[in-house]
Amino acid sequence: MATELWAERYPAEFRDQLKNYEPPPESEPLERALVEVAVGDLDISPQATCAPDTPFWMALRIMASEDVAALLVVDGKHLMGIFTKRDILMRAALEWPEVEERPIAELMTTEPDFVYETESIAAAMCVMANSGCRHVPVLHLDDTVAGLLYPLRLTEFISEFLKE
């Protein structure tokens, strides 16, 4: 009964307001690029990696020596997780002596949000915004690691359009 009343009050064309929505064509070069350029077209590698059994202290050493804020934790070519500065602060900083020798697999973020190399830059930015993650792994279509997308790489891409 309630459904019938709702249907009478609200015609079918208003039930799904976005059903027939077509976004306007992108008019600015940056807008077009964000939609048309694939993540894989950016410089997404090299990225710093380590194995899941890497001790915490060694992961820190890798991050410091390569001057990176994130490590992709890989088993062969497959992503197992990501270890970032945020993980250091939230999971390890206050427990230093106890975690020094623990494998990074125990401290990393498992099942991180990722994008495929074929997805648009706009889609990747949405993943970053929705997940709250600054570092997003990029995968090939066969689910092997292609690289890492992070704010500096996006800023470099966008700044090319702002120079014009």
Residue, then its C-alpha position, 0 to 999 in steps of 0.5 A: m500500500a505504501t509503495e502504491l502511494w509513493a508511486e502515485r505521488y512520484p512519477a516514474e521519471f523522478r525515481d532515478q534522477l540520474k538514470n538518463y543523465e549524460p554529463p556535459p562534454e569536457s570543455e577544458p583540456l585538463e577536464r578531458a585529460l582527467v577522463e581520457v588519460a589512463v593511470g598507466d600513462l603516468d609515471i607510476s614506476p619505479q616503486a619501492t617494494c619489499a617481501p611480506d617477510t621483510p623485518f620492520w626495521m628493514a622496511l624502514r631502511i628501504m623507505a629511508s634510503e629510497d626516500v618514499a612514504a610507501l612500500l608495496v608489499v609483494d609476493g613475486k609480482h602480486l600485491m599483498g599489501i601496502f606499508t605507509k608512514r601512516d602504518i608506522l605511526m598507527r601500528a608501530a611507533l609506540e611499540w618500537p622494541e617489540v616490532e623491530e624484528r616482526p615481518i612487515a606483513e603483520l604491520m602493513t595495510t592488507e587488501p588496500d584499495f587499488v586501481y588498474e592501469t587502464e582506469s582514468i586518472a579521474a577514477a583514480m582520484c575518486v578512489m584516493a578521495n573516497s578511501g582517504c589513501r594518498h598512496v594507491p597501488v596500480l595493477h596490470l589487468d593480470d593483477t600484477v603490480a604496475g606501480l604506485l600513484y601518489p599526490l606528487r605524480l598527480t600534481e606533476f600531471i595537473s601542473e602541465f595543464l596549468k602552465e598553458 
